[in-house]
């Protein structure tokens, strides 16, 4: 993986993580670094599931893949915020 690939993964992870935080209701007491990490993992999981479903490469914007990524990010943010809130 190149430096450009790493920077791109961080940027996309941040965007997906923030979108996931917007989907989850209420206040989440998690750091931006955790949000980015959740976003990167969600982006990878969403792409993998989209490829399993056969919708990874479609004409135009891959809306189904994006929705899967945001859904995984929302679940990750909810889990992280829930585990942080109990401490």
Secondary structure, DSSP 8 states (H G I E B T S, - for coil): --HHHHHHHHHHHHHHHHHHHHHS-S-----HHHHHHHHHHHHHHHHHHHHHHT-SS-SS--HHHHHHHHHHHHHHHHHHHHHHHT-
